[in-house]
């Protein structure tokens, strides 16, 4: 999908922008219960365990947790971007007759 977008942009003389948001998965809330195995040397109080409250890097569900309630996606849609069907991380902005 991305290669096709790049090829079309090159042929049409369009400008493409790409960026990465640092720490994006660290703020996404999760709706399922995930319990952590604590590191060696740390003993929790008797009868207690560690439950994950927010998403972490490396968690398989992190991308889905971020996109489910994405403020960033809402912001892009508010300012006129449209999401590409079937790809929730690629957005287009049309300016007049240009894309």
C-alpha positions as CSV (number, residue, x, y, z in Angstrom):
1,X,0.0,0.0,0.0
2,X,2.7,2.5,1.0
3,X,4.8,1.7,-2.1
4,X,1.8,2.4,-4.3
5,X,1.2,5.8,-2.5
6,X,4.8,6.8,-3.0
7,X,4.8,5.8,-6.7
8,X,1.6,7.8,-7.3
9,X,3.0,10.8,-5.4
10,X,6.2,10.7,-7.4
11,X,4.4,10.5,-10.7
12,X,2.0,13.4,-9.8
13,X,4.8,15.5,-8.3
14,X,3.2,15.6,-4.8
15,X,5.0,16.1,-1.5
16,X,4.8,13.3,1.1
17,X,5.3,13.8,4.8
18,X,6.0,11.0,7.3
19,X,6.6,11.2,11.0
20,X,6.8,9.0,14.1
21,X,5.3,9.9,17.5
22,X,7.6,8.9,20.3
23,X,6.0,7.3,23.3
24,X,2.7,6.9,21.5
25,X,1.9,3.4,23.0
26,X,2.7,4.5,26.5
27,X,-0.5,6.5,27.0
28,X,-3.1,4.2,25.6
29,X,-5.5,2.7,28.1
30,X,-6.3,-1.0,27.9
31,X,-9.6,-2.7,28.5
32,X,-8.4,-6.2,29.3
33,X,-6.6,-7.6,32.3
34,X,-2.9,-8.2,32.0
35,X,-0.8,-9.2,35.0
36,X,3.0,-8.8,35.1
37,X,5.7,-11.1,36.2
38,X,7.8,-8.9,38.5
39,X,11.6,-8.6,38.0
40,X,13.9,-10.7,40.1
41,X,14.6,-9.2,43.5
42,X,11.3,-7.5,43.9
43,X,8.8,-9.1,46.2
44,X,5.3,-7.6,46.3
45,X,3.4,-7.4,49.6
46,X,1.7,-10.6,50.6
47,X,-1.3,-11.4,48.5
48,X,-0.6,-8.6,46.0
49,X,0.3,-8.8,42.3
50,X,1.1,-6.3,39.5
51,X,-1.6,-5.4,37.1
52,X,-0.9,-3.4,33.9
53,X,-3.0,-0.2,33.6
54,X,-1.6,1.3,30.4
55,X,-0.1,-0.1,27.3
56,X,3.6,-0.8,26.9
57,X,6.1,-1.1,24.1
58,X,6.3,-4.8,23.1
59,X,2.8,-5.6,24.1
60,X,1.1,-7.3,21.2
61,X,-2.1,-5.4,21.8
62,X,-0.4,-1.9,22.0
63,X,-1.2,-0.8,18.5
64,X,-4.8,-1.8,18.7
65,X,-5.2,-0.1,22.1
66,X,-3.7,3.2,20.7
67,X,-5.9,3.2,17.6
68,X,-9.1,2.3,19.4
69,X,-9.4,5.7,21.2
70,X,-6.9,7.7,19.3
71,X,-6.9,11.4,20.0
72,X,-4.4,11.9,17.2
73,X,-6.7,10.2,14.7
74,X,-9.6,12.4,15.9
75,X,-7.4,15.5,15.4
76,X,-6.4,14.5,11.8
77,X,-10.0,13.9,10.9
78,X,-11.1,17.2,12.4
79,X,-8.6,19.1,10.3
80,X,-9.8,17.5,7.0
81,X,-7.5,14.4,6.7
82,X,-9.2,11.2,5.5
83,X,-8.0,7.7,6.5
84,X,-7.2,5.3,3.7
85,X,-9.7,2.4,3.7
86,X,-8.1,-0.7,5.2
87,X,-5.1,1.1,6.6
88,X,-5.8,3.1,9.8
89,X,-2.3,4.6,10.0
90,X,-2.2,6.3,6.6
91,X,-4.1,9.6,6.0
92,X,-4.5,11.9,3.1
93,X,-5.2,15.7,3.0
94,X,-6.7,17.1,-0.1
95,X,-5.9,20.8,-0.9
96,X,-8.0,21.9,-3.8
97,X,-7.2,19.5,-6.6
98,X,-4.0,18.3,-5.0
99,X,-3.7,15.4,-2.5
